Amino acid sequence: MHSETLSELSQAGLHIAIQDIKDDLFDTPDCDYAIAQLLSQWGLDEKAEQMLDEMLLKWGTSPEVLALTQRGYAEMKGSDLFADNDEPIIQPPKTAPANLHIVAA
């Protein structure tokens, strides 16, 4: 019973921390990135990675968003996401690509 109470307190603390981030950074890519960092620090790597994937869907692939998501993936998985020349390797979101119909002109 005692461990359940500690777990509930931990979850409540995590939710409060996430709400504080949202209050400070509003609804921005930086906010989502900060939440992903927090989740990763709490050992919730799967949720953090999901947050990074959703960032790309939510905010698009602007250079700022790509940089944040790449940094987030690198922080979670270490330096294995970088090529020999230290350029980040883009991690695509884990969703199925849209079907594009190309019409030749």
N, C-alpha and C positions, 0 to 999 in steps of 0.2 A: 504494500500500500504506500509506503514511504517513497519508493522509487517512482510510482505513478504520479505522486504529487510533485516530485522534482521534475519529472518529464513534462507535466502540465505547465509548471512554472517556466520551464525552459521554452516551451512552445509559445507561451504568452509573451515572454521576453523577446523572442524572435519576431513575433507579430508587431510588438511595440516598436522594435528597431526598424522594421520595414516601414511602418507607418511614419516614423520620424524621417526616414529617407524621403518618402513620398512628399511629406510636408515641406521639406527643405528644397528638394530638387524638382518638385511638381511632376508633370507627365512629360519627361524628356528621355532621350537615349541615355544621358548621363545617369538619370534616376534608375532606369532598368539595369544599367551596367553596375551601379553601386549595389543594387539588390542582389544581382548575380554574384558579386564579390562576397557579400554577406552570407548568402546561402552556401557558397563554396567554403568559406571559413568555418561554417557550422557543420561541415562534412556532408552537406546535401548537394554533392556534385551533379547528380542527375537533374535535380530541380534547377540548379544554376545553369547547366548546359541548355535545358529547356528554355530558360529565360533568355539566354543569348540567341538561341534559334528564333524565338518569338520576336526578338528585337529586329531581326532582318525582315521578318514579315510585316511588322508594325511600322518600322521607320524607313524601310527601303535599303538600298545599297549605296548611300552617299559615302564619300570618303571618311567622314567622321564616324558614321555608324560601323563601317567595316573596320576601322581602326579600333574602336571600342570592343567589338565582338572578337577580333583577332587577339587583342590583349587579354580579354577574358578567357578565351580558350587556352592561350599560352600560360596564363596564371594557374589554370586548373590542371593542365597536363604537363607543365614544365616546358623546357625549351625544345621539345621534339617537334613543335609546329613551325620551326624556322629552318629555312634552307641553309646551305653552306655559306651563302653570302649575307646571312642575317636578315633576309627579306621574309616577311611573314607569308605563310601559305594560307590562302583563303579556305576556310572551312565552310562548305555550303550548308544551308539549313537542312535538317533531316525531314524534309517533306518532299512529296512527289512534285516534279516540275510541271508547270502548266503546259498543256498541249498547245503548241503554236501552229497555226496554219499559214504557210508562206505561199503567196501567190506571185508567180513570176510576171513581171511587167512586159 
